[in-house]
Amino acid sequence: MGSLFRGEPMCLAQLFLQSGSAYECLSELNPNVSVFQRKFVNEVKKCEEMERILGYLVQEIKKADIPLPEGDVAPPAPLLKHILEIQEQLQKLETELREITRNKEKLRRNLLELTEYMCMLDVTQRFVRRTAEYESQLHANYEEFPSMENEPLVDYNCMHRLGAKLGFISGLVHMAKVEAFEKMLWRACKGYTILTYAELDECLEDPDTGTNTKWFVFLVSYWGEQIGQKVKKICDCYHCHVYPYPNSTEERSAVVEGLNVRIQDLHTVLHKTEDYLRQVLCKASESVYTWVIQVKKMKAIYHVLNLCSFDVTNKCLIAEAWCPVADLQNLRHALEEGSRKSGATVSSFMNTIPTTQPPPTLIRTNKFTSGFQNIVDAYGVGNYGEVNPALYTIITFPFLFAVMFGDFGHGLLMFIFALLTILYENHPRLQRSQDEIMKMLFEGRYVILLMGLFSVYTGLIYNDCFSKSLNIFGSGWNVSAMFEEVWGPEDLQNNQFLALDPNVTGVYNGVYPFGIDPIWNLASNRLSFLNSFKMKMSVIFGVAHMTFGVVLGVFNHLHFKNKYNIYLVFLPELLFMMCIFGYLVFMIFFKWLAYSAEDSTSAPSILIQFINMFLFTGGETDTFYTGQIGLQRFLLSIAFLCVPVLFFGKPLYLYWLHSGGRGIRMYRSGYKLIRKESEEELSLLRCHDVEEGSSHLDSGNREGDGEEFNFAEVFMNQAIHTIEYCLGCVSNTASYLRLWALSLAHAQLSEVLWQMVMRVGLRVDTTYGVLLLVPVLAFFAVLTVSILLVMEGLSAFLHAIRLHWVEFQNKFYSGGGYKFTPFSFKHISLHFNKDDMA
């Protein structure tokens, strides 16, 4: 809790790492190393090469549908002597896998070609019918053009014409290219070819794309060698798969028989190759998870070692790192353990060194507080030693959100959603989700949980559940008493609205035990009543929230040893706030307590009284209490006197401190500077200032900092701060009225949605009402989630963030620091992601 209130104490440590044990020491450490040279570039390249090999392995394992084992516990970083073994194993495995894969692809391509050849022979057998008589005349017949009236399209009685040799080219062409292929053959060959084609019954794989597609088998008959050359070039142009066409039936049978044997052999060899490849991948999958995590750790270690610098002997690495004071002992133990594992004769060690640099801010969080800390860090990381607003944001943020989102039903739905994400927070699908919106909702699940819980509470206070009131304890108003005492039948006939008089006996029986009385849900002046209530409530919450922020500034002044800020900044700011806006809150409570139902009509207006307070008008007859005018003038006088104190107090005090009060600077926190020329004492004083938390916010204003005091700069900064604070008190108080406005908007949207959707479904005739109610209820649920939960919830969330960043945090929080980001293996993902498969 101390770390959440204010960042942990930090110190600058200087590490001396022996060259032989630097790797092992870094594998045990978690510091943020921050020095310069790059001596381990080759090692980083080796790690990147191993990452490339592992990415290839993961791809192949995924292709083979082999499950990748994952663990919740990361394996340790490998020792230096084991790195070479891992590299050799990976290189050997990659070479073997690539050779197997290459052979497998060659076998598959051969099998595809043989399959295409078989399909081509099967289809072309139907194109040409040969007989023994025609085959005997193939090379001897030179007759003139025979009659083709009763012959098939391609037959052996028309193969030789004018002594030309008849040739055949057969193959497969893609379905999309058939028409263009046919036209090109006709135009290029001028009709000296006969093209016959037919579609294959089955789809075959395209070797270029790897997808199954439709193919056409073609057979081209041509006369002459020149025509044959043209046909071959056209086939190449259209990427046709051309196969030799057998010249006889015996040759065809021999080819088919040989193809069947070769296809069967290829199936056997391919099956054995795939089995062997799967065995290799299964064996690799057992170690790939460990290798991936270890290589990531190795690369991270060498990256940090690149930030270190060598000493003059090149035997020792020197690094400077910020380290939490609470972890110094762990740091020393890690250095000793790393030296022991490496077997170094001289162990690595560390020293703390004084520095004037502002340390980083470290605030340890857990899964519950991290969401609220992220909200604060989005505004700015706090300065070192500054009060952290996240501790109070845990309560104030969901509460202010709930004030704007107050609805029991909507808050319950939000609470259930967040509770489910918490109960299943260890589910792998949630932890590995790459969706940005889902990741944001999952990381802020505890924020949403409290937002829903507080919305349930404020919904009960507003007595609002899906725009309807819940009569749990029974209303404190009684209508029947008005009929007995005041109202008659003619009142009901002549008046559209009737008002309940609480002064009549029996009408008002007491306050509703918890929240707003449900009878206000039926009243015509319900909106006016709730507006008045929520507006006053917003002002009270706003003033209390801002005053709390001003009070938190005291802890910063005390921590940074700036006690003069308490008298010259904090007290004037607090008096200015309380004398004006604190008095406004007092009048709200006074009116609530001093006036009852009997004399409520004679109560003065708070707004008019507050305006008259600044105009110095109004008489004693129109006041809340005796002596009100005098008290208001006294409070205004104090508030106006605080302004010049804020303007000139701090600059004049610092000017006096740097000009007339130099003797005071000789005594600082128990140390007396005797010899100014002593560097040892000067460094001792600087180190003591750092340990005591010297303010780096006012480093230019601290005495003894060696810098020339600039009164004009200090005065200008203080004047800007004063003007911003005084005007901000007015604008920030008005800004809290957004609590009232958004609460009103949410209630009105909820009521409109109920009246336009649910009430329509509930008023339908009972015969068809049940059938209609189901889609109406579904439509109502969709609109409730999309509009009232998502859109209105996001709107209230953003306004709550603004109230914390602008109205609350600027009273004490500067947010000008930088975050402590230690070297840690915890940031390494324990799961396979897209980067591992690239």
Secondary structure, 3 states (H helix, E strand, C coil): CHHHHECCCEEEEEEEEECCCHHHHHHHCCCEECCCCCCCHHHHHHHHHHHHHHHHHHHHHHHCCCCCCCCCCCCCCCCHHHHHHHHHHHHHHHHHHHHHHHHHHHHHHHHHHHHHHHHHHHHHCCCCCCCHHHHHCCCCCCCCCCCCCCCCCCCHHHCCECCECEEEEEEEEEHHHHHHHHHHHHHHHCCCEEEEEEECCCCEECCCCCCEECEEEEEEEEECHHHHHHHHHHHHHCCCEEECCCCCHHHHHHHHHHHHHHHHHHHHHHHHHHHHHHHHHHHHHHHHHHHHHHHHHHHHHHHHHCCCEECCCCCEEEEEEEEEHHHHHHHHHHHHHHHHHHCCCCCCEEEEECCCCCCCECCCCCCCCHHHHHHHHHHCCCCCCCECCHHHHHHHHHHHHHHHHCCHHHHHHHHHHHHHHHHCCCCHHHHCCCCHHHHHHHHCHHHHHHHHHHHHHHHHHHCCECCECCCCCCCCECCHHHHHHCCCHHHHHHCCCCCCCCCCCCCECCCCCCCCCHHHHCCCCHHHHHHHHHHHHHHHHHHHHHHHHHHHHHHHHHHCCCCHHHHHHHHHHHHHHHHHHHHHHHHHHHHHHHCCCCCHHHCCCHHHHHHHHHHCCCCHHHCCCCCHHHHHHHHHHHHHHHHHHHHHHHHHHHHHHHHCCHHHHHEECCEECCCCCCHHHHHHHHHHHHHHCCCCCCCCCCCCCCCCCCHHHHHHHHHHHHHHHHHHHHHHHHHCCHHHHHHHHHHHHHHHHHHHHHHHHHCCCHHHHHHHHHHHHHHHHHHHHHHHHHHHHHHHHHHHHHHHHHHHHHHCCCCCCCECCCCCHHHCCCCCCHHHHC
